[in-house]
Amino acid sequence: MIITDAYSTTYGQIELDESDLGKLQSILYIQDYNQKKITFSTGLNIYYITPFTKKEVTEIPLLKFPAIISGPGHEQKTIMVDIRPFINTQRTLKEDTIIATNQTEMTLAIIRGVLNAYFIDDISHVKSSLKYANTVYAGLISDTIGKRFGLNPEEQLKVFIVAYAYYTTLFTNEKELTENHKLLIIKDATLASRAGAHFVKPIVEALTPMGYVTDLVTNIKNAVGGVRLEELNSGLLITILASTWYGTFSKEILAVSLEHVPTFTAIVGVSSTQRFWKKSLIYSICERYGKGGKLEEYLRSLSRMTMDAENE
């Protein structure tokens, strides 16, 4: 299922309530739109919340994820990115300036916003240009579950294939996999997993409809079989994934990324370029599956997308 707003994911829904949305909409109503940073071809805007935002800062809820807001009187949607946790302000008689106190994590916040805009603006471009993230997603899920439950190599490979298939469903609103979609998954998952098509095909053919992370877990348990994964549920999956990455709001960001493509693609990007995350399990998985130039090409594509947006 295509989920464009991180706050519409299973985990994200608990992070923002209606009163918070109202406050964010009020910001858009009173803001000077000359302050917006990026405008896409569809008119979609990206707006950064800083201490200079013309509203009492204490009234604005802290956004852990980019939020998609339609402000009063504004037909086009705006993606609001909160960079307040990563900056300080320096006030002088002449001007007020922003000083980055955590450039690394501010970069992640900005990239998530940009990729969120691309995901809305041209989802097919994200799917084709950042396809490598699909393999990293499957590798992360299979490694984490495999180690937690002591799965053998064949069982772990089954988890990889199911996770790979699930990630592809995040680009479509089809309730069930079509035959063409299954054939494409079999082809791509066979290449990504280096398993034979004879092994991949029956696993893909047996998949039940997947839309949310709970469906991912159900299909993983069905594929592996037995009682080994009896205790696995979406909450436990989020808990065991928490150790694979770190940083401000890392658990919440990872939880959302399971259903939100822009968040996961951003995580793959910064984990592979920022020294801060070079000791994370996610980075080691990026390196393992990124041989043969796959990771380098992914990073080039990501760089082109974010640089183009910043130059709009």
Secondary structure, 3 states (H helix, E strand, C coil): CCCCCHHHCCCHHHCCCHHHHHHHHHHHHHCCHHHCCEECCCCCEEEEECCCCCCCHHHCCCCCCCEEECCCCCCCCEEEEECHHHEEEEECCCCEEEEECCHHHHHHHHHHHHHHHHHHHCHHHHHHHCCHHHHHHHHHHHHHHHHHHCCCHHHHHHHHHHHHHHHHHCCCCCCCCCHHHHHHHHHHHHHHHCCCHHHHHHHHHCCCCCCCHHHHHHHHHHHHCCCCCCCCCHHHHHHHHHHHCCCCCHHHHHHHHCCCHHHHHHHHHHHHHCHHHCCCHHHHHHHHHCHHHHHHHHHHHHHHHHHHHHCC
